[in-house]
Amino acid sequence: MDSLKITRTQHSKLKGVDFNNLGFGTTFSDHMLVCDYKHGQWGKAEILPFQSISLMPSAKIFHYGQSIFEGMKAYKDQDENTWLFRPEENFKRLNKSAKRLAIPELSKAVFFEGLKALLKLDNAWIPNAPGSSLYIRPIIFATGDGFHASPADAYRFLIATAPSGPYFSGQVKVLIEQTYSRSANGGVGFAKAGGNYAAQFYPTQLAIEKGYNQVIWTDDTTHEYIEEAGAMNIFIRINDTLITGPTSDRILDGVTRKSIIDIAKSEGIPVEVRKFKVSEVINASQKGSLKEMFGAGTAAVVSPISAYGFKGKDFELPVIENPYASLIKKRITSIQTNKSDDPFGWRFKV
Ligand SMILES: *Cc1c(COP(=O)(O)O)cnc(C)c1O
């Protein structure tokens, strides 16, 4: 790729940031990467100061929701080296999402050279406190305009980053959804399409009104099978076995999910990737064999669930010693932050 044009900010916000009190995705770094697609091809990427974007009211992103995103993190180790975790997986998934939304696919060079240049320029924005990281948001959205319901002829690829503190989810109480669906066969549930999340908000609000924090999505046809936990993959532990559903049209292929499967196997934990029913979970709860339930995703790595509700009844998860969730989180974050060796070759040095 040709050398990237960089326009540095004249007003760095870095000094005003309290790195000891970072939220999650609420403070934004000084720069962003942008690359536009027009006349049938992706142009040159450039780095600009983080700023607002001007679009026509007729831009198709507003009307037809042609937009996708990725979520990844950069970590700093004690020697100030910068690391990414399995970024190739995010690149591949971005293009998988692009294809499903009729968005032109992006070249690997634009993604990786752009991301590396951005991380070098905004290196001081990557926190190194334990649990902190630079959250990275690559997005592609339709900038081309017209009211005609067809794919746009212009798009923007953009990467924005946000220094973020540890993601504390607290005691998560979830509601097993019996009415709404996150995704359907033949749909876009496997893609990180912006609209998937908009469609989750209302059912999630209803669950919050009932005293829960999050929704557990079930299959759209029968609502009998457990599929995901909010915008995370889900794992349950029955006795000593870790179980998660197989990826499909409806279940997103999470990088954290597949990393957990590999780590659990390497720890000698029995892992089953298979469909599982709400009834199996409830039976296990009643017998006392349901030991753990947790969400898995880049933001929190693992997010333990303390209780779940189903048809008006609440079921508590037991408090156990040495949960898999803690062991797995520790192993993954140690690899991510270069605190342990990396037997799987997942770390990527920037
Ligand atoms: C992003 C996402 C996940 C988690 O994917 P990671 O690659 O682990 O961050 C799981 N489910 C849904 C619906 C998602 O959007």
Ligand as a Chemical Component Dictionary entry (heavy atoms), coordinates in Angstrom:
data_LIG
# 
_chem_comp.id                   LIG 
_chem_comp.type                 NON-POLYMER 
_chem_comp.pdbx_formal_charge   0 
_chem_comp.three_letter_code    LIG 
# 
loop_
_chem_comp_atom.comp_id 
_chem_comp_atom.atom_id 
_chem_comp_atom.alt_atom_id 
_chem_comp_atom.type_symbol 
_chem_comp_atom.charge 
_chem_comp_atom.model_Cartn_x 
_chem_comp_atom.model_Cartn_y 
_chem_comp_atom.model_Cartn_z 
_chem_comp_atom.pdbx_ordinal 
LIG C1 C1 C 0 -19.602 -9.527  18.589 1  
LIG C2 C2 C 0 -20.574 -10.537 19.066 2  
LIG C3 C3 C 0 -20.204 -11.652 19.820 3  
LIG C4 C4 C 0 -18.815 -11.853 20.357 4  
LIG O1 O1 O 0 -17.843 -11.894 19.390 5  
LIG P1 P1 P 0 -16.311 -11.669 19.789 6  
LIG O2 O2 O 0 -15.596 -11.858 18.505 7  
LIG O3 O3 O 0 -15.984 -12.701 20.786 8  
LIG O4 O4 O 0 -16.217 -10.301 20.350 9  
LIG C5 C5 C 0 -21.168 -12.594 20.129 10 
LIG N1 N1 N 0 -22.447 -12.446 19.753 11 
LIG C6 C6 C 0 -22.855 -11.370 19.045 12 
LIG C7 C7 C 0 -24.263 -11.269 18.658 13 
LIG C8 C8 C 0 -21.928 -10.387 18.690 14 
LIG O5 O5 O 0 -22.329 -9.319  18.017 15 
# 
loop_
_chem_comp_bond.comp_id 
_chem_comp_bond.atom_id_1 
_chem_comp_bond.atom_id_2 
_chem_comp_bond.value_order 
_chem_comp_bond.pdbx_ordinal 
LIG C1 C2 SING 1  
LIG C2 C3 SING 2  
LIG C2 C8 DOUB 3  
LIG C3 C4 SING 4  
LIG C3 C5 DOUB 5  
LIG C4 O1 SING 6  
LIG O1 P1 SING 7  
LIG P1 O2 DOUB 8  
LIG P1 O3 SING 9  
LIG P1 O4 SING 10 
LIG C5 N1 SING 11 
LIG N1 C6 DOUB 12 
LIG C6 C7 SING 13 
LIG C6 C8 SING 14 
LIG C8 O5 SING 15 
# 
